[in-house]
Amino acid sequence: TFACPISWTRFFTPHLRAWAFGADRMKTDTDAPAPHARRRTAHLHGSTDKEANEIRSQLEEFATSRTQKMQRKLGQVMESTVVEWSIVFLVFAYALLVFAQISLGTDIQKEPTLKDVLDRVDFAILVIFLIEIFLKTIAFGKPYICDSWNMFDCFIVVVSMGLSILQFVSDDKMLDQILGLRGILRLLRLIVIFRKVSETQSSASRLKSRSSGNITMAADRVLDTLESLQGTRILDRKTRRDLQFACRVIASGDLYEPVAQERTGGALDKEANAWINNASSAKSKAKQQQQQTPAEAEQQRGPAVLSMENLWAVSSEALAMLDGEKAGQWNYDMRKLDAATSGNSLPALITSLMHSHNLIDGIVADAESWKKFIEKIRDSYHAKNPYHNAVHAADVTQSAYCFLKTFGLEEVAKLDGKDVFSVLFSAAIHDVDHPALNNVFQVKTRAELAIKYNDKAVLENHHVSFAYTVIAEEAGCNVFKDIDNSTYTTIRANTIAMVLSTDISKHFEELGKLKTKTNQQATSDVPFPDPEKNEDKMLVLCVMLHACDVSNPAKPNQIYLYWTNNVLQEFFNQGDKEKELGLPVSMFMDRATTNIAKCQ
């Protein structure tokens, strides 16, 4: 307004008009004008009142908006990094000062100079705290100062300051009894300090998360925001309970689960609730079916029907490498096993691991169907692929076994026999019939698989579908023909979830869920993985299989470099095809520009 003459004109013109109309009215009243003149004056006077009311409302809105804007800016300043860290420092400094005054009170009284210095420091910090309360009251308004803790804090600070001022300005010994109340106030201050410490801990954690350069997930940011809101006393108790519910739902991953709300009457409400309850009970029933005790699993197992001797003729060297303890080592070199088994590393490894832990008996129909199935899977991996071949599948299977047994995931996640079977089975088939051209290429070239699976996890969907098509349609390969429907459903659901999780586009989504769960476990008593929650178990298994699929950089150098060379050769072959087709070359797939070290 002050910078713009036009605004000045707009501001004063209504006032000048009102003054002119008022002058005209005074003149017409004196001169006793004609009736039509009085009507014109009355009309003008009514217009003036209307315009004056509009101006008054505009000024009020202007003042309100300026006040609100000032409050927002002040609130941002009070919650800024510098101010919050300053309050954190002052709180801990004041805590030390109060402890010193309480524990060393007698000694301090003997040193007048030291006592005077500590009293002045005490008074200065109290002044800063009072300024903080005053500014936050302006910034956050009535809800802040009406909070019981804030009122108690303000009372303690003001009374303490009053007693300090009395001590500074008066030498009357009659005040000694009154000043003796400071000992009680110091104890009360400790209560305030402990509360401020809890606030500063949350502030410090927020500041740390702000300053950290790590990748954070959106769910973590949302949970941090809700938890910070949950701790404020400005909100009523019901709202805080709702915030607790929101935090629990987001952390558990059940954000899109239906919640039936009670309503009065109505057939539609009853039908809707019945439908929701039926869906929920079906999910719970499926979860209960998946939770089988080891004793129950042992009862279902029949006599051993499989052994390495009656399936493949393998050397003693290969049998030694297939020993469970050696197969559980992280530095296992799958190339050596593949050479020792004459290209049978995948069927030999998975059969040995499952048989040695009684995972096949009771699930697989018979030895012959298993032999045909696993050999069909081996042969369906394209041997010409530099990376996505049967040896890679065997390597991922061995890495998954290492996670389960050596790293203790089986015990931590409370896995039963069906779960362990599902992990090894999924690892074995997770890249079957891979064309050595990734999902991006399938979509860009409008390939048949991309059309079939609607551009979503194209190859991962194909791997699962291919394996189950072999089971259903290939003669003599139906390894699941004798198991009950519950076991079949559990293994199939686990397999679909784990294989689809190897899609690299799901990497940050799965990682974010895992970080959210582990962060919640670190800050609360909620266990993770919770053995009562199937979704926790599946999250761990999905992330584990995906980690095994990309685990080569975590292996010893000679293994790492071998697989790095192979995967980049496959990448460069795809890049060459993209150039031939006139398509943009995918990241890391241009052999002329890719920096191998940075790519890794």
N, C-alpha and C positions, 0 to 999 in steps of 0.2 A: 504493500500500500504506500509506504513512504517513498518508494523508488519510482512510482508510476504516477504522473500527473493526471492521467485519465482516471485512475482509481480515486485520486483526490477529488476530482470533479464529480464522480459517481457518488462519493461519500457525502459531499456537501450540498449537492443539488437538492436532494429531498428536504434537507433542513432549511435551505433558502426558500424553497417553495412553501414549506410549512409556515415559515416566518411571514412570507408575503401574503398567504391566505389568511393568517391571523390578523395582519395589518388591514387587509381588505374588510375583514369581518368587523374590526373595531370602527373602521370608517363608515361602513354601511349602517352600523347600529347608531352612530351619531347623527348621520344625515337622514335617517328614516327613509330608506329607499322604497321603491315600489315593490309590490308583492313578488313580481317575477324575479326581481333582483335578490330578494331575501331567499327565494327558493334556490337560486343559482349559488348563493353564498353557502347555504346549508349543504348543498350537494358537494361543493368544493371542500367544505370542512369535513364531511364524511370521508371523502377521498383522502384527505390529509391524515386522518386518524388511521385509516387502513394502511397507508404507506408507512406511517410511523411504527405501527405494530410489526409490519414486515421487516423494517430496519432493525427494530429491537430484537426480533427473533433471529435475524441474520447475525447480529452482533453477539447474541448469546451462543449461537452455533459456532461462530468463529472463536469465541473465548473457550468454549468447551473443547473444540478440536485442538486448539493450541495447548490447553492443559493436558489433554490426553496424550498429545504428541510429546510434551515435555516429560510426562510420567513414563512413557515408553522408553524414551532416551535415557532417563535416569535409571530405570529398571535394567536396561542393557549395560549401563556403566556399573551398577552394583553387582551384576552377575558376570562381569568381564573377568578375564583371566587374571589381570593384575590385581584387581580388588579382592577376588576370591583367595588368591595366594597370600595377599597381605593379611586377610582375616585369619587364614590358617596359621600364619606365623604368629600373629598377635594372640590367638587363642592358646597356643602352646606356650608362648612366653608368659602370658598371664597365669597359666596353670602352674608353671614353675615358680612364679612370684608368690602365688597364694600358698603353695606348699611350703615355700621358704618362710613366709610370715607365720604359718601355723606351727611348723616344726621347730623353728629357731626364734620364736617370739621372745623368750627370755633373754637370749644372747643379743638380739637386735636392740632390745630396750637399753642395754648397757652401752651401746654405741650410738650416741645421738646423731652423729653425722651420717652413719649408715642408715639409721632409721629415717632420717629426713629424706635421704636420696630415694629409699624404697617407697616412702609415702608419696613423693612427687611422681615417681614412675607409675605407681598404682593409680594416682589421680589422672595422669596423662592417658593411660590406657582406658580408664573408665570414661574419660571425655570422648575418646575415639569410638568406644562402644556406643555411647549415647548418640553421637553423630550418625553412626551406622543405623541405629534404630530409627532415628528421625528421618534419615534419607529413605530408608526402606518403607517407612510409613507413608511418605509422600509418593514413592514410586508404586507401591502395591495397594495403598489405600486402607480402608477400614478392615477388610478381611485379615490383613497382616497384624495390625495392632490389637484386634479383638481375639487373636489366638491366645489361649491361656498361657502357653509357655512364653510367648513374646511379652505378654503383660507381666508375668512373673520376672522375666529377665529385665524388663524396663524398671520395675519396682526396685529390684536389688541394686541396679546400677545407680538410680537416682538417689536412693537412701544412702548408699555407700559414698556417693559424691557429696551429699549433704554433710555427712559426718566428717569427711575429709576436709571440707571447707571450714567447719566449726573448729577443727583441730588447728587449721592454719591461722585463723583470725582471732582465736580466743585463747587466753591463758588461764581461764577460770578453772580451778581444780574441781569445782562442782560438776563440770562436764565430764569428768573422768568416768563416772558411772555410765553416762550415756555413750561415751566413746568405747566403753567396754563391749557394747553391742556389736562392734566390728568383728569380734571373734566369731559370733554367731553368723554374721553376714558372710564372713569368709567361708564358713562351712556351707552356707546356702549357695555361695558363688560356685562351689565345686559342683553342685548339681547342675547349674547353668553351664559350667565349663564342660562337663561330661556330655551334656546335650549338644553343645557346640562342636565337641570333638566328633560326635557321630555325624553331624552335618558336614564337618570339614573332611571326614573320610570319604563321604559320597562326592563332595566337591573335588577332592583330590583325585578320585577315580575318574570323574568326568574330565578333569583337566588332563589327566594322563592319557585318556582315550583320545582327547582332542589333539594332543601333541604327538601321539604315536603315528608313525608312518606306515603301519601295517594295514593290510586290506581288511576292512570290516564289512560285515554283512548287514543288509537292511534290517533283518530281524533283530540283530544285536542293538542297532541304533534305536529301534522301536522299543525294545525291552528296557534299554537304559532310560529312555524318555518316560515310559510308564512307571518305572520304579522310582525315578526322581519325583514324579507327581504323587506317587503313592505315599511318599514320606512327608508330604507337606500337611500341616494342620489346617490349611485354608479350606481344604475340601471336607465335606461332611463324611460321616462314617460309611454311609451306603455307597457313596462314590468311591471311597477307598477300597471297599469290598469288591466293587465292580472292577477296579483296576487290578486287584489281586487275581480275580478270575481271568481278566484279559492276559495278564502276564503268564498265568499257568497254561492257558490255551495256546498262546503263541509258542511258548517253550516246548510244549508237548507235541506240536505239529498237528493238533486237532482243530485247526482254525475253520475248516469247512465241514466239520461234523454237525449233523442236525441236532438241535436242542429243542425238545418238546416243552412248550410253556403251557402252564395250566390256564384254562379258560372255563368259563361257566357255560354249561349247556351247549347244545348244538350238535347235530349228528355229524356235521362236517368236521368239527373239532375232534370228535371221538375217532372218526375214520382216519384223519390225518395223524393223530397221535398213535393210533394202532399201526399205521404204515411205518412211521418212524421207529416205533418200538420193535416192530418185526425186523426191520433192516438192522437195527442195532443188535438185537438178539442173535440174528444170523451171523453178524460179524463176531460177536462174543463166542458163539458156538464154534466158529471156524478157528478162533484163537485157542479155545480149549482143546480142540482136536490136535492143534499143532504142538501143544505142550504135553509131551509124553515123557514119563519118567524113564530112566534107564532100565529099571526093573521090568516095566511094561514092554519096552522095546526088546529086552532080552527074551521075554516069553514068546514074542512073535517070531524070533529068529529060528529058523530050522537048522538042520545039520549043515555043515560046510559043504558046498557043492563046487566051489571054485578053488583052484590053486594054479600057481604059475606053471607047474610041471605039465598039467593037462590042457593048457591053453597054448603056450608058446614055448618052444625049445630055446631057452636062454642060457647063456654061459654062466659059470660060477662068478665071474667078474661082475656081470650084470646083476646077479642075485645079491651080491654083496652091496652093490650100489643101491639096491631097492630095499635094503634094510630100513626099518622105520626110523631109527635114530639118525642114520646118515641122510635119509631123505628129508629129514626135518631141519637140515642145516641151511642157513641163509646163503652161503657161498657155494651152493650146489651148482655144478656145471652140467647143464642138460645136454650139451653137445657130446660129452663122453658117454652118457647113458644111451643116447641115440646111436652112437657108433657101436657100442657093446651089444645092443639089441637089434642091430641091422635095420634101423629105421622104425622100430616098434616102441620108441620111448613113451609115446602117449598111451597106447593100450597097456603096455607092461606096467607103467608107473601107477595109473589110476586103479588097475585091477589089484596090484599088490597092496596099495594103501587101503583100499576098501576092504579087501579080504582080511588083511592083518588086523583090522579093527572091527570085524564082523558087521560091516556096513552093507554088504551085498545080500547075504543070506537073509531071507525074509522079505526082501524088496524085489530083487531080480528073480525072474521066473525060473531060469535054468542057465547052466554054463554055456550051452550052445547059442542061445539067443543073445546072451551078453557078448560072446566072442564075435558073432556076426555084426551086432550093433556097433561095438567099439571099433572094429576094423572098418566098417562103413564110414564112421565119423573120421577115422584116420585118413582114409583114402579120399574123403571129401574136402580135406584141407589141400589146397593147391601146392604141390611140391615146388613149383617154379616160383612161387612168391618168395622174395628175399626175407620177408619178416613174418607176415601172417600165414604161417604154416603149422604143421602138426607139432614141430619142436617148440614153437612159441606157446602153443596150447599146453604142452606138457610142462613147460617152464612156469606158466601161470598156475597150473594145477599144483606143482611142487611148492611154489611161493605161498599159495593159499593154505596148503597143509602145514607149512612152517608157521604161519600166523595162528592156525588152530591149535597145534600141539606145542611147538617150541615157545611161542610167545604167549600162550595161555588163553587165547580168545575163546576156545571152547568152554573153559571153565568160567571165564568172566561173564560171557553172554548166556551161560546155562543152556548150552546147545544139546539137543538129543540126537539120536542116531539119524533121524530123517533130516535134521538140519545139516549135519556134517556131510551126509550123502548128497544133499542138494548143493552144498558149496563145491565139492569136488566134481560133481556132475556138471554144474554150471561152468566151472573153469575149463573143463574138457571141451565143451561145445561152444564156448563163448565167441569164437571167430570162425566157426565151420563154414566152408564154402565162401570164404572172403575173396572178393575179386581183385584185391590189391589196389582198389580205387575207392577212396573214402566217401562218406555221406555227401560232402559238398559236391564232389564230382557227379555222384548219382543224381543229385537234384539239378545241377547246372545242365547236364546233358539230357534231362528228362527221361532217365532210364526207366526200364520196366519196374524195377524194385521201388524206385521213388514214387511212381504212379500208384503202385500197389499199397504202399504204406504211407501215402499222403505226406511225403517229405519229412516225416517225424521218425527219428531213430531208425533210419531205413535199414542199414545193415544189421543192427542189433535185433530188430524185429525178425529179419530174415534168418539170422542164426538160430534163434529159438524155434521158429516155424520149420526150418529145414530139419532140425534134429527130431522134432516131434512128428514130422511127416515120415521120416525114416522109421520111427517106432510104429506108426499107424499103418504104413503102406508097404514097406519093404518086407518081403517074405522072411520069416524067421527072426525078425529084429524086434518083436514086441516084448521088451524086457519087463514091462509093467502089466502084463496080461493077468497075472495072478494076485495082484495086490488089491486091497479094498479101496473104495472110492475116496475115503478120507485121506489115506496116505498118498494116493495119486494126486489129489487136489493140493495137498500141502507142498509136495515136491514140485509140482508144476508152477504154483504161485511163487514159491521161492526162486525157482529158476528164471521165470520171466522177470521178476524184480531185479535180480542180481545181474543178469545179462544186459538188460536195458540200462542199468546204471553204468555200464562201461562206455556209454556214449559220452564223448568228451564234452559235448555241449551241456551235460548235466553236472559237470565238475563242480562249479561254484555253488550250485544249488544244494548238492549233497554235502559239500564241505561246510556251507553255511548252517545247514541243519545240525551237523555234528558239532560245530563250534558253539551253537546256541545251547545244545544239550549239555556239553561239557562245562560251559560257563555257568549254566544254572546249577549244575552239580557242585561247582566250586563255591557258590555263594549261598547254597541252601542245603537242606537235608534230603533233597530229592535224589534217589539213586539213579545212576545211568551206567550201563543199560539196566532198566527195570525189568526183572524177569517176568513180571506180571503183564508187561506191555509188549505185544508182538511187534509193534511198529519200531520200538527201540532196537530189538534184536535185528530186524530187517535193515534198519538204517546202518547198523554196524557191519552187517554182512555185505551190504551193497558197497559201502565205502571201502571195505577191505578188498573185495574182488577188483574194484576199480584201481585201488592202490597197487595190487599185484600186477595188473595189466600194464601199468606204467612204471614198474619198479626197477627196471634195468639200471637207471642212474644211481640207485642206492646199492647196487651189487659191487663186488670187487672189480677193479679196473679191467682185467682181462675179459671178464664176462660183459661188463658194461660196454666196452669198445666194440666187441663183436656185434652186439645187438644194435648199437648206434649206427654202425656202418650199414647193417642190413635195412634198418628202418629208413635211413636217409636214401639208400638206393631205391627203395620202393617209392618214397616221396618224389625223387627226381624222375622216376619213370612216369609217374602221374603228371608231373609238370611238363614233361615232353609231350604227353598226349594232349594236354590242355593247349599247348602252343600249336600243335598240329590242327586242333579244332578251332583255333582262333579265340579261345576262351582266356579270361584273365588267369594268370598262374596263381595258384593258392599259396598261402604263406608257408615258407620253409621248403617249397617244392621246385624252386628255380635253381638248377645246379650251377648256374653262372653267377648268382648273386648271394646265395645263402651262406651265412657265416655259421659253420657247424658248431663251433664252441658256444656262440651266443644262442644258437637254436636250442642247445641242450640246457 
